[in-house]
């Protein structure tokens, strides 16, 4: 394949990704229009793709009764399915582009998976989480549910990280990412990292920054990426350890409340812990505990605070004085 062919394929892959996002309602319309108008080749690639999809739709409408069950006509969904691959239009028609197919991993309660989907790109995926990604010239990772840690090694291609309405590009470093409704809650892990904000950067007690420009974020900072802004704020060492503990299979408490600790524990347990007395929720705790086995945690509560753990017939664990 010549360099010209590679360039055309890359354009068609990008056009197909935009079409998929437009169809699913996840595209930022202003960003799409900016991409399409930035270069005549972008507009041409998108037009070619739209032409092929129009032909597919027209063929389905023209032959609704003669379509055999065992050999259906290709549909727009089959061309632009998030989990099943994307297609782009070439000179001779539609070309299936497997590099645009989103790979996806789901974890169940208590699971923890580590993988390296691309050069210099590492993912840690926490309990009850769903993560998808594409690799290639423009790498992207989507946090669809739960929590993950994403690492981009220095010198490797950057990766766009998205979740809910929040997104940014990670150039290097490690970010812990957790969905909070439609916001993407991120924390810098393992030293500094370099990001490129895609929304207005707001730095608490810090200098001004610019959308689209690389920004070095020091360790000990959290980032909240929403549809409106990318907000940076300092956090204490205890919050960083608490956030990082799951990668070691630990719940690390340093002043967190019992209510927070129980909420965190319940992400990893099939039989949930329930606090019978709401006044107990504000107790401040410390220590390291296994996320998959709460026995030491329950024993520490009994020894330190006289809190009893009663196991119900349905498996639930009730905390009471």
Secondary structure, 3 states (H helix, E strand, C coil): CCHHHHHHHHHHHHHHHHHHHHHHCCCCHHHHHHHHHHCHHHHHHHHHHHHHHHHHHHHHHHCCCCCCCCCCCCCHHHHEECCCEEEEEECCEEEEEHHHCCEEEECCCCCCEEEEEECCEEEEECCCCEEEEECCCCEEEEEEECEEEEEECCCCCCEEEEECCEEEEEEEEEEEEEEECCEEEEEEEEEEEEEEECCEEEECCCCCCCCCCEEEECCCEEEEECCCEEEEEECCHHHHHHHHHHHHCEEEEEEEEHHHHHHHHCCCCCCCEEECCHHHHHCEEEEEEECCCCHHHHHHHHHHHCCEEEECCCCCEEEEC
